Amino acid sequence: MAQFFSPKSSKKKPLAKSIELTADALDHQAQAVASVDGKRVFVAGLLPEERAKVQLTKDKGRFATGKVLKRLSDSPERCAPRCRHFGVCGGCQLQYANAPAQRQWKQQALTTLLSHHLKQPLPPLTAPIAAGEWHYRRRARLGTAFHQGQLQLGFRKAQSNEVIALRECPVLAPSLQALIAPLAACLGPMALAKALGHIDLLLVDEGAVVVLRLMRAINDKERTRLTDFADKQGCLLRLDNGQQIIDLDGKPSAPLHYQTGNQLPAAAMLPGDFYQVNDQVNQQMVAQALEWLAPTADEVGLDLFCGGGNFTLPLATRAKQVIGVEGIEAMAERGRARAAELGLANVEFYSADLNGEVPQANWAKTTIDWALLDPARAGAGGALAWLPKLAPKRVLYVSCNPLSLAQDAKLLSQHGYQLTKLGLVDMFPHTGHLESMALFVRA
C-alpha cells in the first residue's frame, strides 16, 4: 500500500483566553516568574506571591509570556508609584514595589543565576550598596518631538519611539529636573528646535550641564538666547555638532569632573563619555573595590574596560602600578591627562579592543597581582580568553548584567578561580537593572 507524506498543520494551537497563576519570584529582568503545569510563565507587572488572571501572549513550549488582565491579590510590598508618568514612560518599571523589597528580589535573581551556572555553593551575600532611591540620576538623555507645534522634551514611551513630555522625573537630580520646563520654553520658539537631535543633562562637580545635539551651527541671535538661558539657570551649556563637544563660542569644551570617593582623585569626562549615573552609589562602589581588592604598595594591577579612570585613579593611590585599558581611545586619553594633572606617575592608560583578538601590546604581557573588570552588558568573555594567562591572584568583576556575569564566572571557575565575595549594587532603584560586584580568588 502506497504511503504519502502528509504535512502537519501549520495552524498554531490557540492560546488560552486566560489562566490564573501565582508569581513565585522576579527574574533578572524584573519579570514575575510563575510555574503552571510544569511550564515557566513570565509576566511583567506582578510581584512575588501575587495572584492574577493572565492572558498568555506567547507560548514557546518550555516557557510562555503573559500580561496581567486582573490582579487578584496584592503583595504587602506593593506601593503606589510616585511618578505621574509611570506606566507610560519607558523607565522605572518597578515603582510599584518598595525599595528594600526590590533589592531583596534582585539579590535572589542574582544568586539564582550564578548558582545555575557555577553549580557550586555561593558565598554569603554582602550588604547591598545602596543610597537614596529618589533624585539619584545625574545623567539623562531627553528625546525631542513636536506636538501641535509645541516642542516636547522627555523620555521614550515603553517599546516605542514616541516621546513622553515630562512634567516631572522623581529619579532625576533636582537641579536637572528643574531645567526641563525652562529648556522647552527657551528652545520651543526658536528655529533651532527643528535641528535638535537629543539633549543630554549632566550633573558634575562644575554643576548642571545641558548638551544640545544639533544638526546645524547656531547663528548669533541663537547664541545670545542660549547664553542668556545658561546665565539665568546657572548651568553650563555645551553643543554637540556630531564631531566634538564645543562651547557656545565655538571653542572645544574643556573636560568636566566627577568625584570617585572621599579624598580620592576626581575623574575627568566630556559629555558623551560613560560615567556612572548614581553618584553616591558609585563612590561606595569605588570604596568597596579598594576594600575587596586590597591593593598594596608592592602590587601591580590591571583595570580592564576602565573608561576614564573611575576605578583606575583611586587604585593607583594604593598600588605600585595600575594599568588601565579602555576600548575608546578618547577616554583613555582623558585618563592619561587627568593622571598627569594629579601627579600620578604610577598609572598608565591604553586603548584596545578587549573582546577582540589576544592583545600583543607590552601591557598584556606584564606580570600582575590583581585585575578589575568593568565590562559592558555583553560581558568580558573575550578578555577572559587571555587574562588567566597573566595569573592574577584576585579578579574583581563589576557587572551591569547578571547573565553575562554568571557566564563569565563559569569561565573563571574553569581557570581555577573561586567566587569568594558577592554583593548587589543598587545603581538604578525602581528599574529592572541589576548590578553587582564579585570577587574571584585563584585557588
JOPE-V261300 format. One line per field, one symbol per residue. psi: psi as a letter, one per 40 degrees, with the letter a starting at -180 (. if undefined). burial: I if it has 24 or more other ideal C-beta (glycine too) atoms within 12 Angstrom, else O. Layout:
psi=???
burial=???
//
This chain:
psi=hihihhiihehihiiidiihihhdiiaeefiihihhfehhhhhieiiheiiihhhhdihecdiiiiihdhheihieeiihhdheehedieifefeeiiddddddddddddddddddddfiiiiihihihiaheifehehihhiiihhfehhhhaiiihfiehhhhhdigeeihddddeedddddddddeidddeehcihhhihadeaihhhhhieiiiidddddddddddddefiihihheedihiideeihiiiiiiieihfiiiiiiihdihihdhdddddddddddddddfiieeihihhifebefddddddeedidihhhhidhdddddddddddddefgeehihiiiheeaihieiddeeihidiihhgiadeafdddedddddefidihhhhhehdddddddddddddeeihhdihiihgdgieiehhiihhhhhh.
burial=OOOOOOOOOOOOOOOOOOIIIIIIIIIIIIIIIIOIOOOIIIIIIIIIIIIIOIOIOOOOOOOIIIIIOOIOOOIOOIOOOOIOIIOIIOIIIIIIIOIOIIIIIIIIIIIIIIOOIIOOOIOOIIOIIIIOIOIIIIIIIIIIIOOOOOIIIIIIOOOOOOIIIIOIIIIIIOIIIOIIOIIIOIIIOIOIIOIIOIIIIIIIOIOIIIIIIIOOOIOOOIIOIIOOIIOOIOIIIIIIIOOOIIIIOOOOIOIIIIIIIOOIIIIIIIIIIIIIIIIIIIIIIIIIIIOIIOIOOOIIIIIIIIIIIIIIIIIIIIIOIIIIIIIIOIIIIIIIIIIOOIOIOIIIIIIIOIIOOOIOOOIIOIOIIIIIIIIIOOIIIIIIOIIIOIOIIIIIIIIIIIIIIIIIIIIIIOIOIIIIIIIIIIIIIIIIIIIIIIIIIIO
//
